[in-house]
C-alpha cells in the first residue's frame, strides 16, 4: 500500500470506527487490513454509522 493510500485508509477507519489514528498505527498490517476489509464489507452491506 502506498503512503497516500495508507493515509486515506487510516482516515476512513478513523471515521468509520471512531478510532484515533494512534490505534491503527500500533496495528500490524494484517490487523489493519482485516479491519479495513470489515469496514468495506459493512459499507457494501448497507450499514450506516449512527
URHU-V811907 format. One record per residue. N is the residue number from 1. RES is the residue in one small letter. SS is DSSP state (hx for helix, st for strand, lp for the rest). PHI is phi in degrees with one decimal (* if undefined). OMEGA is omega as a letter, one per 40 degrees, with the letter a starting at -180 (999 if undefined). Layout:
n=<N | N>
res=<RES | RES>
ss=<SS | SS>
phi=<PHI | PHI>
omega=<OMEGA | OMEGA>
//
This chain:
n=<1 | 2 | 3 | 4 | 5 | 6 | 7 | 8 | 9 | 10 | 11 | 12 | 13 | 14 | 15 | 16 | 17 | 18 | 19 | 20 | 21 | 22 | 23 | 24 | 25 | 26 | 27 | 28 | 29 | 30 | 31 | 32 | 33 | 34 | 35 | 36 | 37 | 38 | 39 | 40 | 41 | 42 | 43 | 44 | 45 | 46 | 47 | 48 | 49 | 50>
res=<x | x | x | x | x | x | x | x | x | x | x | x | x | x | x | x | x | x | x | x | x | x | x | x | x | x | x | x | x | x | x | x | x | x | x | x | x | x | x | x | x | x | x | x | x | x | x | x | x | x>
ss=<lp | lp | hx | hx | hx | hx | hx | hx | hx | hx | hx | hx | hx | hx | hx | hx | hx | lp | lp | lp | hx | hx | hx | hx | hx | lp | lp | lp | hx | hx | hx | hx | hx | hx | hx | hx | hx | hx | hx | hx | hx | hx | hx | hx | lp | lp | lp | lp | lp | lp>
phi=<* | -72.0 | -54.2 | -64.7 | -67.2 | -62.7 | -62.0 | -64.3 | -65.1 | -61.7 | -61.7 | -62.3 | -68.0 | -60.6 | -70.1 | -64.5 | -99.0 | 77.6 | -89.4 | -74.6 | -54.9 | -57.3 | -61.6 | -73.2 | -65.7 | -87.3 | -77.1 | -72.4 | -62.4 | -64.3 | -63.1 | -59.7 | -62.3 | -61.3 | -67.5 | -64.8 | -63.3 | -64.4 | -61.8 | -61.5 | -61.9 | -63.1 | -65.5 | -64.0 | -80.1 | 93.4 | -62.2 | -126.0 | -89.3 | -99.6>
omega=<i | a | i | i | i | i | i | a | i | i | i | a | i | i | a | a | a | a | i | a | a | i | a | i | i | a | i | i | i | i | a | i | i | i | i | i | i | i | i | i | a | i | i | i | i | i | i | i | a | 999>
//
